[in-house]
Amino acid sequence: MDIIEVADRLAIAETLALYCRGIDRCDGEQLAAVFTPDAMIDYGDGAKPIAETIPGLMAGLGSMRLTQHNISNTVMRISDDRARAETNCVALHIIPTPDGEIELVVGGRYLDTLEKREGRWQIAERLYVMDWNRTSSATMQLSGGLFDGLQRRGARLAEDPSTAWWSAD
C-alpha cells in the first residue's frame, strides 16, 4: 500500500464519519456534502436521488429526540478515483410516542460506491442492508446519581454543544 492509497483510505473514512455526523445532528447541508450531486441512495425502499432523499431523512430523523450512528469494520477496495466500501453501522434512535419514548436500535451495513471528484471522496451510490433491529421502551436516564452532574446533552444542529466547539477555530 502506498502513501496515496493510505491518504485515500483516511479521506474515505472521514467521508463516512461526516455522513454519521450529518445524520445525527440533522444537518442537511453537511449530509449533502458527503454525496455527489447525482448520488443515488437506496435504504431498502428503492433507489432515489440524493436531492429527494435528504428532505425525507431530515423530516423523519428530526421527529426523533436523538440518534447516534456508530460505524465500524470498513472494508475498502480503491481503483483510481473510484472505490467500494462496506461499512457496519449500529444506530440508536430515541423516538417519542404518546406512551413514552422507545429505543430503536438497528444494525446493518452501508454498501457504498465512492468517487473522488475535485480531490474529494464522496458517496455516489449507497445501498443499505439491514441485518437486525431491536425495539424496546426507552431506559435512558437523565437525572439521579452520576447523571445529575452530567448536564451537557447532545442535541440537533445548532443546539448541540459541538456547534459552538467547532466554531471556536
N, C-alpha and C positions, 0 to 999 in steps of 0.2 A: 504494500500500500504506500503510495507516495504522498507528499505533503498536500497536493491539490485534492486528492481524494479525502484525506483527513479533514481538510477545511470544508469540503462539500458535505461530509457527514455531519460535522458540527453545525453547519448552516441549516441543513435539513432538520436536525434535532431542534434547533431554535424555532424554525417554522412550525413544527408540530407543537412545541410548548406554547407558542404565541396563539395558536388555534385554541388551546385549552384556556388560556387567559381571556381571550376574546369571548368565548362561550360563558365562562364563569362570571365575568364582570358585566355581561350583556352589553358588550361594546361592539356594535355592528361595524363600525369603521375599522377597528383592529381586525375583526374577523374577516372582513372583505380583503384586507391587505395580504392575508396568507394564501389567498386563492388567485389564480389567474382570472382576468375579467370574463373569460369564456368557459370557466370551470363548470363541470357537471358533477352534481352531488346526488348520491343515491343512499339514503339512510335505511333503505329496505322497502320503500314505497314507490319506487320508480325514479329514474334519473331526472333531475331538474336543474336548470341553470342556476348558478350561484346568486344572481340578482333576484330570483324568485325565492330562493331558499332562506336567505338571511332574514327578511322580514318575518317569515313564519317562525324561525328559530327564536328571534328576539321576543315575539309575542308569547310563544309557548314557555320559554325559559324565564321570561320576565314575570310570568304569573306565579313562579315558584319563589319561595323565600331565599333559597340559595341552591347552588350546585357546586360540585367540585369534581373535575375530571382529572384523573391521575393516569398518566401514560407510562408504559414501560416496555421492555423487551422489543425494541425495534430492530427488524431485520431489513437491511437495505441492499439494493443492487443498483449501482450507478453506471450509466453508459453515456459518456459525453455530457450533454445538457439535459438528459432525461434520467429519471430514477423511479424505482418502485420501492415502497416501504410498507411493511406490515407491522402495525403497532398495536399492542394490547392496551386496552383502556378499561378502567373501572370508574364509574361515575355515580356519585351520590346526588340525589335530588330530594330536597325537603319541600313537600307540596302541601299547601294549606287546603283543608277541606272543611265543610260545615261541622264535622265531628272531631276536628283536631287535625294536627299535621300528620302526614305519613312520610316514611322514608322509602324511596325507591332507589335501589342500588342495581346498576346494570353493568354487566361485564361483557365486553366484546372486543372487536378488532377493527381498525381502520386499514383498508387496503387502498393505498394512495399511489397515484401516478403523479410525479412532480416534474416540473420543468424549470430550468434555470433561464430566466429572461432578464436581460439587462443586469446581469450579475447577481440576481436574487432568486433563490429557490422558492417556488410557490406550488401549491397543490392544483393540478389541472383536472384531476378526476379523483373522486372519493367514493368507495363502496364501503358501507358499514355492515359488519356481520355481528349480530347479537348471539352471544354464547350462553348467557344465563341472566337471570334477574331475580330480585327478591323485593317484596313489598311488605312493610310492617308499620305498625304505629310508631311514630317518632319517639325516640328515647332521649333526644338531645336535652341537656340541662344547661341553663344559662345562669343559674344562681345556686347558692348554697356551697359551703365549704370552699374549696380552692377556686371555684368559678366566680365567687364574689369579687375576687381580686383581678380577674381577667376581664377587663372592660372593653378592650379593643376587639371589635367584631367585624368579620368580613361582610361586605355589602355589594350592591351592584354599582357599577360605573363610578361616578364622581364621589359617592358616599363611602367608597371603600378606602381604608387608610393608605393603600398603595398608590392611589392617585396623587395625593399630596407628597408622598415619599418620592415617587418618580419625578415629580415636578421640581424637586429641590436641586436637581442637577443644573 
